[in-house]
Amino acid sequence: MYKHYDVDHERLFEVCETLKGDFLITYDNSEEVKTMARRHGFQMCLIPMSNTHHATMEELVIGRDLSWMDRFPAVHEPDAEYGNSSAP
């Protein structure tokens, strides 16, 4: 399905952190990806989409500045999940 499927995702996030301009990448909505994005100081939004089987799902959009997406009502920030339930 994809020509480039064997990606070092942590390295990709490291390279994006060094870019001078803004960027936009999309990923599956997974806790592992959200953790990497937070670790590198990136913003995240979820956008609704349909997959090839017409199932509705959400795709994670990651960038340095996603404020321009605020005007789209279907876009929202992903829920944060933290391992420590006593966190404020």
PyMOL commands that set and color helices and strands:
alter all, ss='L'
color gray80, all
select helices_A, chain A and resi 9-18+31-39+67-71
alter helices_A, ss='H'
color red, helices_A
select strands_A, chain A and resi 24-28+43-50+56-63
alter strands_A, ss='S'
color yellow, strands_A
deselect
rebuild
show_as cartoon
